[in-house]
Amino acid sequence: MKQIHDSGKVPRPLTAAQRSARIALIGAVMLIVTALFVFVGGWRSARLTQSRMMTAFQAASGSHPGFRRNHAKGLCVAGWFDSSGQAAAWSKAVVFEPGRVPLIGRFALAGGMPFQTDALSTVRSMALRFSPASGHEWRTGMNNIPVFAVNSAQGFYEQLVASKPDPATGKPDPAAMKEFVGRHPETARAVAIIKAQPATAGFADSTFNSLDAFRLVNSAGASVPVRWAAVPLQAAVIQASSPDDDSPQTAHGNRLFDDLIAQIHEHPLQWRLLITLGRPEDPTADATVAWPDDRPHIDAGVVTIDQVSSEDTGACADINFDPLVLPPGIEPSDDPLLSARSAVYARSFTLRAAEKPAKPPSAVTPREAQGVVKP
């Protein structure tokens, strides 16, 4: 039956030329949408895809089916967040209302090697998923460095390519890394800032930073640029820098994870969530640049971790800690790394989910997570 419009007239069928024009228009719109996603996501080159990024991770760290492509070695934790209510004036997010919110988290080491030896120099991460009763959850991934080493997906990809191990030595080619840094002065500046921060003894006394900028939005619609950090309430133990810190004799097995497990079994660990309020002149699209130290902070509350488990049995194993899973009241900034990270995390999750039957046991076993240290 032909469709009758309100006017009562029967529309004329489209000609072949009109149908072709309509299809072409739809295709053009989809192309524009895709191009915008690529641009906003920081994928500066059309040749840089999620698959190419996954290939670069594998080339740099090897093939490890069933594991995350980055931060592959990790441990599940759980606990809660006690909100102070002080951030509620700046954000309408339910998680910042006074009260307690359960959370699931993950501590990990950077890199795609799930069986790497724990070394003090390796970047450590804390990822958290806050789950308010409202259902408006918040996921965040933070690192124990003050700034990020790159400020774009293309830069990160080139860094991975440069860090590919030389088959002859098993280590990255110094010439390739030097050439990469020479083309990326922002990385050279960021690495200098990172190296100036001494490493602490482990996960428990590390400060974890969001690195990327976000925006808080309050109930009136006003927004402000922010970065946040989880600052330990445990006293920091600064390790003296030594060339032997990461040698095979001192960097052994799971020492950082074993220490974390023992500390959590002894008593809950806590971090204060401090939110830094940026000013209009503070860069939000470049994670390699630190904001001035004099910016005001909001004491948003305290994160408490009191449970620990191996990824083989823990709840964090199947969580994708996508930085763009945000509740109303927290929005992404113009930082291109946010969309790029989200896209790469999604691809990594899809791959490891399909590879799950082939995944070997994690480096930190369920028995070890119970506090029974391997001999």
LINRAKA-V114366 format. One record per run of one state. SS is the DSSP state (helix for helix, strand for strand, loop for the rest). FROM is the first residue (numbers start at 1). TO is the last residue. If there is no record, write none. Layout:
{{SS;FROM;TO} {SS;FROM;TO}}
This chain:
{{loop;1;3} {strand;4;4} {loop;5;9} {strand;10;10} {loop;11;15} {helix;16;40} {loop;41;49} {helix;50;61} {loop;62;72} {strand;73;83} {loop;84;93} {helix;94;96} {loop;97;98} {strand;99;109} {loop;110;123} {strand;124;131} {loop;132;137} {strand;138;143} {loop;144;152} {helix;153;162} {loop;163;164} {strand;165;165} {loop;166;171} {strand;172;172} {loop;173;173} {helix;174;183} {loop;184;184} {helix;185;195} {loop;196;199} {strand;200;200} {loop;201;207} {strand;208;209} {loop;210;213} {strand;214;217} {loop;218;222} {strand;223;232} {loop;233;237} {strand;238;238} {loop;239;254} {helix;255;266} {loop;267;268} {strand;269;277} {loop;278;296} {strand;297;309} {loop;310;314} {helix;315;318} {loop;319;329} {strand;330;332} {loop;333;335} {helix;336;354} {loop;355;355} {helix;356;358} {loop;359;365} {helix;366;369} {loop;370;375}}
